[in-house]
Amino acid sequence: MTKGPIMTIEDLKAAFSLFCSVCGVGSLGLAGNYARAGYFWATFGFFFMAAANTYATWCISKVMLVAPNSVFTFGDLAEWSMGKPGRYVLTFAQTIMCTLLPIVFLVLGGNLLIVLFPNSFSQTTWIILMGITLLPVCLIPTLKEGAGAAAAGCLGTIFADGIALSLLITNMKDVNPTGISPPGPALGFEPVTTVFGNLALAYGAGIMIPTLQREHSDPTRMPRLILITMGVICTFFFLVSILGVFSTGCQTPSNLLFSVASSKLGFTADRGFVILAFLFMQLHVTIAFAVVIFPVFQIMERLVLRMHIYDNIEPSADIETPALDHATTSFQEDKDNSIHQIDPADAYKVPGAYAKAATLRTVMVIICVVIAVIWKDHLSALMDFVGASSSCTVCMILPILFYLKTFWTTTPIIEKVCGIIIVAVTVFLAIYVSINTGKELFAPKEPNPEIIFPFCAADYQRVVFTNTTHYNPHRALFEY
């Protein structure tokens, strides 16, 4: 059992990086989940996903503790646990997720900047400018060196959500002084299960664990660090969900920030606070872009530049870097089995290595910008699709399978059963939601411009429920 203080300075830096990678854009849609599914089903889904993702993230750390020190990336862990097929599946899903999410950040940032600076540049121009400003953050060599930036990203999310929630609650109280109960959603299997896709995207934390754990000087502290950090994240997410929905019900918009930037709910929020909230979220987007895409940087640096490879890995065992001749980063195992600490930053200290890595990362950012411009009108549906498919595969299904295979003989039967149930339910929901969001992505239907609140029943889709001149005051309202 790990001894010492509950959280050290190094633990806090790792926790901030983990918090930044999880607590971000996904939090904007949490209240919308309750608007779709209602209190009961949304809460049930919330706690299931919280427990499943926390357990899956903890599983990664436990497997990393028993894996050889040559296991550095998530792909290494997959191959060590499941062989070459495991690496192929994991690397493919991880690369898709970690590439598409930063593209979503670019599109979201473009939308934020349009609201911040109306009648200025187009969304395409803002996306290109964002790519330019994101480069310095992306060129930070390792996550450990970027811990301060990760902390700023975390605070940006907290402040943005906090300001938006304050504006929403305060203004709804002013426009609804009589306390009319907000309407409930039109429940159905599809809207309830759609919550799964958003939560899978919001909780995706597993991709960060291998890198953070190898950079930590005492990896045995990571399982406890993960439980504490995920507990804080779940608490924050739950507060955002409840505070964002209780005053607006099914008319809660799917994006918390844009709900206070428009007048759909019958109020016009203070412009100064709206701008402040948007600026804080823009700060998070800037930091999270680099944090989320960082594993892809490592994969491509290993594949193209032969970096992050250790001298006790056999060439045939390294799929990401085939035909390995020598290592670019030193790792020593002495005769007495003592292991020297791995410092990933050493790989960038080799003459010329950082310049090559910076060039490669710059090219990758340019590619993300180009794709974001091309798909700027379709990435909302793509984001839900990625959450239900690749994010779910990488951060939930595979980590639990890795853990069960590694510790099958020592895992209690109850834990085995729970793990299998989580995997089975997750696979079913992932397939179902991916198919539905895929239809919306590849065969979109023209939305009805008259429907302002699509989560509600027909009676409450076109007019805000506080409009007493529209609704008969004697008419029974939906109770939420």
C-alpha positions as CSV (number, residue, x, y, z in Angstrom):
1,M,0.0,0.0,0.0
2,T,1.3,3.5,-0.9
3,K,2.5,5.5,2.0
4,G,3.0,9.2,2.4
5,P,0.8,12.2,2.0
6,I,-2.5,11.9,0.2
7,M,-1.5,14.2,-2.6
8,T,2.0,15.5,-3.3
9,I,3.0,18.5,-5.6
10,E,3.8,16.0,-8.3
11,D,0.5,14.3,-7.7
12,L,-1.3,17.6,-8.1
13,K,0.4,18.3,-11.4
14,A,-0.6,14.9,-12.7
15,A,-4.2,15.4,-11.4
16,F,-4.4,18.8,-13.1
17,S,-3.4,17.2,-16.4
18,L,-6.0,14.4,-15.9
19,F,-8.6,16.9,-14.9
20,C,-7.9,19.1,-17.9
21,S,-8.3,16.2,-20.3
22,V,-11.6,15.2,-18.8
23,C,-13.3,18.3,-17.5
24,G,-13.8,20.5,-20.5
25,V,-16.0,20.6,-23.6
26,G,-18.1,17.6,-22.4
27,S,-19.3,19.5,-19.4
28,L,-21.2,21.9,-21.7
29,G,-23.7,19.2,-22.7
30,L,-24.3,17.6,-19.2
31,A,-27.4,19.7,-18.5
32,G,-28.7,18.8,-21.9
33,N,-28.5,15.1,-21.0
34,Y,-31.0,15.8,-18.3
35,A,-33.2,17.7,-20.7
36,R,-33.2,14.7,-23.0
37,A,-33.7,11.9,-20.5
38,G,-35.3,13.4,-17.4
39,Y,-34.0,13.2,-13.8
40,F,-34.3,9.5,-13.3
41,W,-32.8,8.1,-16.4
42,A,-30.2,10.8,-16.8
43,T,-29.1,10.3,-13.2
44,F,-29.0,6.5,-13.7
45,G,-26.9,7.0,-16.8
46,F,-24.6,9.6,-15.1
47,F,-23.7,7.4,-12.2
48,F,-23.3,4.3,-14.4
49,M,-20.9,6.1,-16.7
50,A,-19.1,7.7,-13.7
51,A,-18.5,4.4,-12.0
52,A,-17.6,2.6,-15.3
53,N,-15.1,5.2,-16.4
54,T,-13.5,5.5,-13.0
55,Y,-13.1,1.8,-12.8
56,A,-11.7,1.5,-16.3
57,T,-9.2,4.3,-15.7
58,W,-8.1,2.7,-12.4
59,C,-7.7,-0.6,-14.4
60,I,-5.2,1.0,-16.7
61,S,-3.1,2.2,-13.8
62,K,-3.1,-1.2,-12.1
63,V,-2.0,-3.0,-15.3
64,M,0.7,-0.4,-15.9
65,L,2.1,-1.2,-12.4
66,V,2.8,-4.8,-13.4
67,A,3.8,-4.1,-17.0
68,P,7.5,-3.9,-17.9
69,N,9.1,-0.5,-17.9
70,S,9.4,-0.7,-21.7
71,V,5.6,-0.2,-21.8
72,F,5.4,3.5,-22.4
73,T,2.4,4.3,-24.6
74,F,-1.2,3.0,-24.5
75,G,-0.3,1.0,-27.6
76,D,2.5,-0.7,-25.7
77,L,0.1,-1.6,-23.0
78,A,-2.4,-3.1,-25.5
79,E,0.3,-5.2,-27.1
80,W,1.7,-6.4,-23.8
81,S,-1.7,-7.4,-22.7
82,M,-3.5,-8.6,-25.9
83,G,-0.7,-9.1,-28.4
84,K,-0.4,-7.4,-31.8
85,P,-4.1,-7.3,-32.5
86,G,-4.6,-5.4,-29.3
87,R,-2.1,-2.8,-30.3
88,Y,-3.7,-2.4,-33.8
89,V,-7.3,-2.0,-32.4
90,L,-6.2,0.4,-29.6
91,T,-3.9,2.5,-31.7
92,F,-6.5,2.9,-34.5
93,A,-9.3,3.9,-32.1
94,Q,-7.0,6.1,-30.0
95,T,-5.6,7.9,-33.0
96,I,-9.1,8.6,-34.4
97,M,-10.4,9.9,-31.1
98,C,-7.3,12.0,-30.3
99,T,-7.3,13.5,-33.7
100,L,-11.0,14.3,-34.1
101,L,-11.5,15.8,-30.7
102,P,-8.9,18.6,-31.3
103,I,-10.7,19.3,-34.5
104,V,-13.9,19.6,-32.6
105,F,-12.1,22.1,-30.3
106,L,-11.1,24.1,-33.3
107,V,-14.7,24.3,-34.5
108,L,-16.0,25.1,-31.1
109,G,-13.4,27.8,-30.7
110,G,-14.4,29.3,-34.0
111,N,-18.0,29.5,-32.8
112,L,-16.9,31.1,-29.6
113,L,-14.9,33.7,-31.4
114,I,-17.8,34.5,-33.7
115,V,-20.0,35.3,-30.7
116,L,-17.2,37.2,-29.0
117,F,-16.4,39.3,-32.1
118,P,-19.6,39.5,-34.2
119,N,-19.4,41.0,-37.7
120,S,-15.7,40.3,-37.9
121,F,-14.0,37.3,-39.4
122,S,-15.7,34.2,-40.7
123,Q,-15.6,30.9,-38.8
124,T,-13.0,29.6,-41.3
125,T,-10.7,32.5,-40.6
126,W,-11.0,32.1,-36.8
127,I,-10.2,28.4,-37.1
128,I,-7.0,29.2,-39.0
129,L,-6.0,31.8,-36.5
130,M,-6.7,29.4,-33.6
131,G,-4.4,26.9,-35.2
132,I,-1.6,29.5,-35.3
133,T,-2.1,30.4,-31.7
134,L,-2.3,26.8,-30.5
135,L,1.1,25.9,-31.9
136,P,3.2,27.2,-28.9
137,V,1.2,25.0,-26.5
138,C,1.5,22.0,-28.8
139,L,5.3,22.4,-28.9
140,I,5.7,21.9,-25.1
141,P,7.8,18.7,-25.1
142,T,6.0,16.7,-22.4
143,L,2.8,16.8,-20.3
144,K,4.8,17.1,-17.2
145,E,6.4,20.3,-18.4
146,G,3.0,21.5,-19.4
147,A,1.4,21.0,-15.9
148,G,1.0,24.7,-15.3
149,A,-0.8,25.2,-18.6
150,A,-3.1,22.2,-17.7
151,A,-4.0,23.9,-14.5
152,A,-5.0,27.1,-16.4
153,G,-7.2,25.0,-18.7
154,C,-8.9,23.4,-15.7
155,L,-9.6,26.8,-14.1
156,G,-10.9,28.1,-17.5
157,T,-13.5,25.3,-17.6
158,I,-14.6,25.8,-14.0
159,F,-15.0,29.6,-14.4
160,A,-16.8,29.3,-17.8
161,D,-19.3,26.8,-16.4
162,G,-19.7,28.7,-13.2
163,I,-20.4,32.0,-15.0
164,A,-22.8,30.4,-17.4
165,L,-24.7,28.6,-14.7
166,S,-25.0,31.9,-12.6
167,L,-26.3,33.8,-15.7
168,L,-28.8,31.0,-16.5
169,I,-30.2,30.6,-12.9
170,T,-30.3,34.3,-12.2
171,N,-32.0,35.3,-15.4
172,M,-34.5,32.5,-15.3
173,K,-35.5,33.5,-11.8
174,D,-36.2,37.0,-13.2
175,V,-38.3,35.8,-16.2
176,N,-40.1,33.2,-14.1
177,P,-41.0,35.0,-10.8
178,T,-44.1,32.9,-10.3
179,G,-42.1,29.7,-10.2
180,I,-43.8,27.9,-13.0
181,S,-42.5,24.3,-13.1
182,P,-40.4,23.7,-16.2
183,P,-41.7,20.9,-18.6
184,G,-40.2,17.5,-18.8
185,P,-38.8,15.7,-21.8
186,A,-40.5,13.5,-24.3
187,L,-39.0,10.3,-23.1
188,G,-38.0,7.5,-25.5
189,F,-35.3,4.8,-25.9
190,E,-33.3,6.9,-28.4
191,P,-33.1,10.2,-26.4
192,V,-32.2,8.3,-23.2
193,T,-29.5,6.2,-24.8
194,T,-28.1,9.3,-26.6
195,V,-26.9,10.4,-23.2
196,F,-24.4,7.6,-23.3
197,G,-22.5,9.2,-26.2
198,N,-22.1,12.5,-24.5
199,L,-21.0,11.0,-21.2
200,A,-18.5,8.7,-23.0
201,L,-17.0,11.7,-24.6
202,A,-17.0,13.8,-21.4
203,Y,-15.4,11.1,-19.2
204,G,-12.7,9.9,-21.6
205,A,-9.6,9.9,-19.3
206,G,-7.9,6.6,-20.1
207,I,-5.7,7.9,-22.9
208,M,-3.7,10.1,-20.5
209,I,-2.8,7.4,-17.8
210,P,0.2,5.6,-19.5
211,T,2.0,8.9,-20.1
212,L,1.2,10.4,-16.8
213,Q,2.1,7.2,-14.9
214,R,5.5,6.8,-16.7
215,E,6.3,10.4,-16.0
216,H,5.5,10.1,-12.3
217,S,8.4,9.4,-10.0
218,D,6.3,7.1,-7.8
219,P,3.8,5.2,-10.1
220,T,2.4,3.3,-7.2
221,R,0.6,6.5,-6.2
222,M,-1.4,6.7,-9.4
223,P,-4.4,4.4,-8.6
224,R,-5.2,6.4,-5.5
225,L,-4.6,9.7,-7.4
226,I,-7.0,8.5,-10.1
227,L,-9.8,7.7,-7.7
228,I,-9.5,11.0,-6.0
229,T,-9.3,13.0,-9.2
230,M,-12.2,11.1,-10.8
231,G,-14.3,11.6,-7.7
232,V,-13.7,15.4,-7.9
233,I,-14.6,15.4,-11.6
234,C,-17.8,13.4,-11.1
235,T,-18.9,15.8,-8.3
236,F,-18.3,18.8,-10.5
237,F,-20.1,17.2,-13.5
238,F,-23.1,16.3,-11.3
239,L,-23.4,19.9,-9.9
240,V,-23.2,21.3,-13.5
241,S,-25.9,18.9,-14.6
242,I,-28.4,19.7,-11.9
243,L,-27.8,23.4,-11.7
244,G,-28.1,23.7,-15.4
245,V,-31.4,21.9,-15.8
246,F,-33.6,22.5,-12.7
247,S,-34.8,26.0,-13.9
248,T,-35.4,25.2,-17.6
249,G,-36.3,21.5,-17.8
250,C,-36.5,20.0,-21.3
251,Q,-35.9,23.5,-22.7
252,T,-32.3,23.4,-21.5
253,P,-30.1,23.8,-24.6
254,S,-27.6,21.2,-25.5
255,N,-24.7,23.7,-25.0
256,L,-24.6,25.5,-21.7
257,L,-22.6,28.5,-23.0
258,F,-24.7,29.2,-26.0
259,S,-27.9,29.0,-23.9
260,V,-26.9,32.3,-22.2
261,A,-25.6,33.9,-25.4
262,S,-29.0,33.8,-27.1
263,S,-32.5,35.0,-26.1
264,K,-34.4,31.7,-26.7
265,L,-35.2,31.3,-23.1
266,G,-36.8,34.7,-22.8
267,F,-33.9,36.7,-21.4
268,T,-30.8,38.6,-22.6
269,A,-27.8,38.0,-20.3
270,D,-25.3,40.6,-19.4
271,R,-22.9,40.8,-22.4
272,G,-19.8,41.4,-20.2
273,F,-20.3,38.1,-18.3
274,V,-21.1,36.2,-21.5
275,I,-17.9,37.4,-23.0
276,L,-16.0,36.5,-19.8
277,A,-17.4,32.9,-19.8
278,F,-16.6,32.5,-23.5
279,L,-13.0,33.7,-22.9
280,F,-12.5,31.2,-20.1
281,M,-13.8,28.4,-22.3
282,Q,-11.6,29.6,-25.1
283,L,-8.6,29.3,-22.6
284,H,-9.6,25.7,-21.9
285,V,-10.0,24.8,-25.6
286,T,-6.5,26.2,-26.2
287,I,-4.9,24.0,-23.5
288,A,-7.1,20.9,-24.0
289,F,-6.2,20.8,-27.7
290,A,-2.6,20.0,-26.9
291,V,-3.4,17.7,-23.9
292,V,-5.7,15.5,-26.0
293,I,-3.6,15.4,-29.1
294,F,-0.4,14.7,-27.1
295,P,-0.8,10.8,-27.3
296,V,-1.0,11.1,-31.1
297,F,2.1,13.2,-31.1
298,Q,3.9,10.4,-29.2
299,I,2.6,7.7,-31.6
300,M,3.7,9.7,-34.7
301,E,7.1,10.5,-33.1
302,R,7.7,6.9,-32.5
303,L,6.6,5.9,-36.0
304,V,8.3,8.6,-38.0
305,L,11.2,9.8,-35.8
306,R,12.0,6.6,-33.8
307,M,11.6,8.5,-30.4
308,H,10.3,7.1,-27.1
309,I,11.7,3.7,-27.7
310,Y,13.7,1.8,-25.0
311,D,16.6,-0.5,-25.5
312,N,15.0,-3.6,-24.1
313,I,12.2,-3.7,-26.7
314,E,12.6,-6.3,-29.3
315,P,12.1,-5.1,-32.9
316,S,9.3,-7.6,-33.6
317,A,7.3,-6.4,-30.6
318,D,7.1,-2.8,-31.6
319,I,4.4,-2.3,-34.2
320,E,4.4,1.5,-34.0
321,T,8.1,1.6,-34.8
322,P,9.0,-1.4,-37.0
323,A,12.5,-2.4,-37.8
324,L,13.9,-0.9,-34.7
325,D,17.7,-0.7,-34.7
326,H,18.5,1.3,-31.6
327,A,16.8,3.3,-28.9
328,T,16.6,7.1,-28.9
329,T,15.8,7.3,-25.2
330,S,17.9,5.5,-22.6
331,F,16.4,2.9,-20.2
332,Q,18.6,0.8,-18.0
333,E,17.9,-2.4,-16.0
334,D,20.8,-3.3,-13.8
335,K,21.9,-6.8,-12.9
336,D,20.4,-6.3,-9.5
337,N,17.1,-5.6,-11.2
338,S,17.0,-2.0,-10.2
339,I,15.3,0.3,-12.7
340,H,16.5,3.8,-13.6
341,Q,13.7,6.4,-13.8
342,I,12.4,7.1,-17.3
343,D,12.3,10.7,-18.2
344,P,10.5,11.2,-21.6
345,A,11.9,14.8,-21.8
346,D,15.4,13.2,-22.4
347,A,14.2,12.1,-25.9
348,Y,14.0,15.8,-26.9
349,K,17.5,16.6,-25.7
350,V,19.1,14.5,-28.3
351,P,20.7,17.0,-30.9
352,G,18.2,17.8,-33.6
353,A,15.4,15.7,-32.0
354,Y,13.3,18.6,-30.7
355,A,13.4,20.4,-34.1
356,K,12.2,17.3,-35.9
357,A,9.5,16.7,-33.3
358,A,8.4,20.4,-33.5
359,T,8.2,20.2,-37.4
360,L,6.1,17.0,-37.2
361,R,3.7,18.4,-34.7
362,T,3.3,21.6,-36.7
363,V,2.3,19.5,-39.8
364,M,-0.2,17.6,-37.7
365,V,-1.8,20.8,-36.4
366,I,-2.0,22.1,-40.0
367,I,-3.8,18.9,-41.0
368,C,-6.3,19.3,-38.1
369,V,-7.0,22.9,-39.1
370,V,-7.7,21.9,-42.8
371,I,-10.1,19.1,-41.7
372,A,-11.8,21.5,-39.3
373,V,-12.4,24.0,-42.0
374,I,-13.8,21.3,-44.4
375,W,-16.1,19.7,-41.8
376,K,-17.0,22.8,-39.8
377,D,-20.7,22.3,-40.4
378,H,-20.8,18.6,-39.5
379,L,-18.6,18.1,-36.5
380,S,-21.4,18.2,-33.9
381,A,-22.8,14.9,-35.1
382,L,-19.3,13.6,-35.6
383,M,-18.4,14.4,-32.0
384,D,-21.3,12.3,-30.7
385,F,-20.3,9.5,-33.0
386,V,-16.7,9.6,-31.8
387,G,-17.8,9.6,-28.2
388,A,-20.0,6.5,-28.6
389,S,-17.5,4.6,-30.7
390,S,-13.8,5.3,-30.4
391,S,-13.9,7.1,-27.0
392,C,-15.9,4.3,-25.5
393,T,-13.6,1.7,-27.0
394,V,-10.4,3.3,-25.8
395,C,-11.4,4.6,-22.4
396,M,-13.9,1.9,-21.2
397,I,-14.0,-1.4,-23.1
398,L,-10.4,-2.1,-23.8
399,P,-9.0,-1.0,-20.3
400,I,-11.4,-3.4,-18.5
401,L,-10.5,-6.2,-20.9
402,F,-6.8,-5.6,-20.3
403,Y,-7.3,-5.7,-16.6
404,L,-9.4,-8.8,-16.5
405,K,-6.9,-10.7,-18.8
406,T,-3.9,-9.6,-16.7
407,F,-5.4,-10.3,-13.3
408,W,-8.0,-13.0,-14.1
409,T,-6.5,-15.6,-11.7
410,T,-6.4,-13.1,-8.8
411,T,-9.5,-11.0,-9.4
412,P,-12.5,-11.8,-7.1
413,I,-15.5,-13.4,-8.9
414,I,-17.8,-10.4,-8.0
415,E,-15.4,-8.0,-9.7
416,K,-15.1,-10.3,-12.8
417,V,-18.9,-10.4,-13.1
418,C,-19.2,-6.6,-12.7
419,G,-16.5,-6.0,-15.2
420,I,-18.1,-8.3,-17.8
421,I,-21.5,-6.7,-17.3
422,I,-20.0,-3.2,-17.8
423,V,-18.3,-4.3,-21.0
424,A,-21.4,-6.0,-22.4
425,V,-23.7,-3.0,-21.6
426,T,-21.1,-0.6,-23.0
427,V,-20.7,-2.5,-26.2
428,F,-24.4,-2.6,-26.8
429,L,-24.9,1.1,-26.2
430,A,-21.8,2.0,-28.2
431,I,-23.1,0.1,-31.3
432,Y,-26.7,1.5,-31.0
433,V,-25.7,5.1,-30.4
434,S,-23.0,5.0,-33.1
435,I,-25.5,3.8,-35.6
436,N,-28.0,6.5,-34.7
437,T,-25.5,9.3,-34.7
438,G,-23.9,7.9,-37.9
439,K,-27.3,8.3,-39.6
440,E,-27.4,11.9,-38.5
441,L,-23.9,12.4,-39.7
442,F,-24.0,10.8,-43.1
443,A,-27.7,11.2,-43.9
444,P,-28.8,14.4,-42.0
445,K,-32.4,15.5,-42.1
446,E,-33.4,19.1,-42.6
447,P,-34.4,20.4,-39.2
448,N,-37.6,22.2,-38.6
449,P,-36.7,25.9,-38.0
450,E,-39.9,26.4,-35.9
451,I,-38.8,23.8,-33.3
452,I,-36.7,25.7,-30.8
453,F,-36.7,23.0,-28.0
454,P,-36.4,19.6,-29.6
455,F,-36.1,17.7,-26.4
456,C,-39.7,18.6,-25.2
457,A,-43.1,17.2,-26.1
458,A,-44.9,19.0,-29.0
459,D,-46.7,21.5,-26.7
460,Y,-43.4,23.0,-25.5
461,Q,-41.2,22.8,-28.6
462,R,-41.9,26.3,-30.0
463,V,-42.4,28.7,-27.1
464,V,-40.5,29.1,-23.9
465,F,-42.6,27.7,-21.0
466,T,-42.4,31.1,-19.1
467,N,-44.4,32.8,-21.8
468,T,-47.7,33.1,-19.9
469,T,-49.3,35.1,-22.7
470,H,-49.0,32.0,-24.9
471,Y,-50.0,29.3,-22.4
472,N,-53.3,29.4,-20.7
473,P,-52.5,30.0,-17.0
474,H,-55.1,27.4,-16.0
475,R,-53.6,24.8,-18.2
476,A,-51.8,22.0,-16.4
477,L,-48.1,22.2,-17.0
478,F,-45.7,19.3,-17.2
479,E,-44.0,18.6,-13.9
480,Y,-40.4,17.9,-14.2
